Amino acid sequence: MEEMPSVAENQHPFWPQDLSIPGYVANDRSMAEILTFLFSVSGLLLVGTWALTGQEVAGGRLSAARRLALCWFTVCGFIHGVIEGWFSLYYPIIPSDQSFLSQLWKEYSKGDSRYVIADNFTVCMETVTALLWGPLSVWTVLAFLYNRPNRFILQLIVSLGQLYGAVLYFYTEHRDGYVHSQLGHPLYFWFYFMFMNTLWIVIPLLLIWDSWCQLSAAQSVTDTAVSGGKTKEE
């Protein structure tokens, strides 16, 4: 396979424009190809999980809201485990690599160049995300399908981890003055950087609240049973 010629260090589509990226090779896949892959796989996982959760499961039929939550965790398992897992393994060579997922990261880096320069925060955050929240997202789906008693604990842990990571992701870039993206760009800033990452704040917050309510209700039942038992003994 012929090696593609690298672009001069400062000739790239990332911000700030004077960023030095030694060995950078421009993508030979179009933005449409990359986004079609990402959203097609995510869409298939959503449809498949929705169909699977519509069947009778161990605890009976799941509500529509619960099925949507499991669709979310399935897609999270894919994104955290596969896409972010790729970054955590290959971040040193992504600027020059032409593998499909490396090109996906170079495309996303137009909205946040911290990924193409292997910024310390993004490497650490994505490695933790891939190793923990990816597998735990899949475990959460299985726990609900098999009606395991730890299902809401898993939902709470994963959602807290996602929320914490997303808050740090935005806050660190805010402190940097949003220099790693073309501020205000409709696609790269507002869609790639803002919208896609805000999902990992809004949805985990809803799931944390759901876990809080479910676990509090379960504890209330336990407390009532314990109190009732003590009263009878007395």
C-alpha positions in Angstrom: 0.0 0.0 0.0 1.4 3.4 -1.0 2.1 5.8 1.8 0.3 9.0 1.3 2.5 12.2 1.3 2.2 14.2 4.5 1.1 17.8 4.5 3.3 20.6 5.8 2.9 21.0 9.5 0.8 24.2 9.4 -1.3 23.2 6.3 -4.4 21.6 7.9 -8.1 22.3 8.6 -7.7 22.5 12.4 -7.8 25.4 14.9 -5.8 27.4 15.8 -4.5 27.6 12.3 -0.9 27.9 13.3 -1.1 24.6 15.1 1.9 22.3 14.4 0.9 18.8 13.4 4.0 16.9 12.2 3.3 14.1 9.7 -0.4 15.1 9.2 -2.0 13.4 6.2 -5.3 14.8 4.9 -8.3 12.4 4.8 -9.1 10.7 1.6 -12.6 9.8 2.9 -15.3 12.5 2.6 -17.2 14.0 5.5 -20.4 12.4 4.1 -18.8 8.9 4.1 -17.6 9.3 7.7 -20.8 10.7 9.1 -22.9 8.2 7.1 -20.9 5.3 8.7 -21.3 6.8 12.2 -25.0 7.5 12.1 -25.8 4.3 10.1 -24.2 2.0 12.7 -25.7 4.0 15.5 -29.1 3.9 13.8 -28.9 0.1 13.3 -28.0 -0.4 17.0 -30.9 1.8 18.0 -33.4 -0.1 15.8 -32.0 -3.5 16.9 -32.1 -2.6 20.6 -35.6 -1.2 20.2 -36.8 -4.4 18.6 -35.1 -6.6 21.1 -36.4 -4.7 24.1 -40.0 -4.9 22.7 -40.0 -8.6 23.5 -41.0 -10.0 26.9 -37.9 -9.8 29.2 -37.2 -11.3 32.6 -39.1 -8.6 34.5 -42.0 -8.3 32.1 -42.4 -5.8 29.3 -40.3 -2.7 29.4 -41.8 0.8 29.1 -41.0 3.0 26.1 -38.9 5.2 28.2 -36.9 2.3 29.5 -36.4 0.9 26.0 -35.1 4.3 24.9 -32.7 4.3 27.8 -31.4 0.9 26.7 -31.0 2.1 23.1 -28.9 4.9 24.5 -26.7 2.6 26.5 -26.2 0.3 23.5 -25.0 3.2 21.3 -22.8 4.3 24.2 -21.3 0.9 24.3 -20.4 1.2 20.6 -19.1 4.8 20.8 -17.2 4.4 24.0 -15.8 0.9 23.4 -15.1 1.0 19.6 -14.7 4.6 18.5 -13.2 6.1 21.7 -11.4 2.8 22.3 -9.7 3.3 18.9 -8.5 6.8 19.9 -7.2 5.6 23.3 -5.1 3.0 21.5 -3.9 4.9 18.4 -3.9 8.5 19.3 -0.1 8.8 18.6 -0.5 8.0 14.9 -4.0 9.4 14.1 -2.7 12.5 12.3 -0.8 10.4 9.8 -3.0 7.2 9.8 -5.5 6.6 7.0 -7.5 3.8 8.8 -11.2 4.6 8.7 -11.6 5.3 12.4 -8.5 7.5 12.4 -10.0 9.5 9.6 -13.2 9.8 11.6 -11.2 11.3 14.4 -9.4 13.7 12.1 -12.8 14.8 10.8 -14.1 15.3 14.4 -10.9 17.2 15.2 -12.1 20.0 13.0 -14.4 20.7 15.9 -11.9 20.0 18.6 -8.2 19.8 17.6 -7.2 18.5 21.0 -7.8 15.1 19.5 -5.4 15.4 16.6 -2.6 16.8 18.9 -3.2 14.1 21.6 -3.9 16.6 24.3 -3.2 15.1 27.7 -6.8 15.6 29.0 -8.5 14.0 26.0 -6.2 11.0 26.0 -6.8 10.4 29.7 -10.5 11.0 29.5 -11.1 8.9 26.5 -9.0 6.0 27.9 -11.0 5.9 31.1 -14.2 6.2 29.0 -13.2 3.3 26.7 -12.1 1.0 29.5 -14.9 1.7 32.0 -18.0 3.3 30.5 -18.0 1.2 27.3 -18.1 -2.2 29.0 -20.3 -1.0 31.8 -22.8 0.4 29.2 -23.2 -3.1 27.7 -23.5 -4.6 31.2 -26.2 -2.1 32.0 -28.2 -3.2 29.0 -27.8 -6.9 29.9 -28.8 -6.1 33.6 -32.1 -4.6 32.5 -32.8 -7.4 30.0 -32.3 -10.0 32.7 -33.9 -7.9 35.4 -30.8 -7.9 37.7 -31.1 -6.1 41.0 -28.0 -4.1 40.2 -29.4 -2.5 37.1 -30.1 0.9 38.5 -26.8 1.0 40.3 -25.1 0.4 37.0 -27.2 3.0 35.3 -26.3 5.5 38.0 -22.5 4.7 37.9 -22.3 5.0 34.1 -24.4 8.1 33.9 -22.4 9.9 36.6 -19.1 8.9 34.9 -20.4 10.3 31.5 -21.7 13.5 33.1 -18.4 14.1 34.9 -16.4 13.5 31.8 -18.6 15.8 29.7 -18.5 18.6 32.2 -14.7 18.4 32.4 -14.6 18.2 28.6 -16.4 21.5 28.2 -14.9 23.2 31.2 -11.3 22.6 30.1 -12.0 23.9 26.7 -13.8 26.9 28.2 -10.7 27.7 30.2 -8.7 27.5 27.0 -10.9 30.1 25.4 -12.4 27.7 22.8 -9.2 28.0 20.7 -9.4 24.4 19.4 -12.4 25.0 17.1 -13.6 27.6 14.7 -15.8 29.5 17.1 -19.4 29.8 15.9 -19.0 27.5 12.8 -22.4 25.8 12.3 -21.0 22.3 11.7 -17.7 22.1 13.4 -18.4 24.1 16.5 -22.2 23.9 17.0 -22.8 20.4 15.8 -19.5 18.5 16.4 -18.4 20.2 19.5 -21.5 21.5 21.2 -24.5 19.4 20.2 -22.9 16.0 20.1 -21.2 16.4 23.5 -24.2 18.1 25.1 -26.0 14.8 24.7 -23.7 13.3 27.3 -24.9 16.0 29.8 -28.6 16.1 29.2 -29.3 12.3 28.9 -27.1 11.2 31.8 -28.8 13.9 34.0 -32.2 12.4 33.2 -30.9 8.9 33.9 -29.3 9.9 37.2 -32.6 11.4 38.3 -34.4 8.1 37.2 -31.8 6.1 39.2 -32.2 8.4 42.2 -36.0 7.9 42.2 -35.8 4.1 41.7 -33.2 3.5 44.3 -34.9 5.8 46.8 -38.2 4.0 46.3 -36.4 0.6 46.9 -34.7 1.9 50.0 -38.1 3.2 51.3 -39.6 -0.3 50.9 -36.7 -1.8 52.7 -36.9 0.7 55.5 -40.6 0.2 55.9 -40.2 -3.6 56.0 -37.4 -3.3 58.7 -39.5 -0.8 60.7 -42.5 -3.1 60.5 -40.5 -6.1 61.6 -39.1 -4.3 64.6 -42.6 -3.1 65.6 -44.0 -6.7 65.6 -41.1 -8.0 67.7 -41.6 -5.2 70.2 
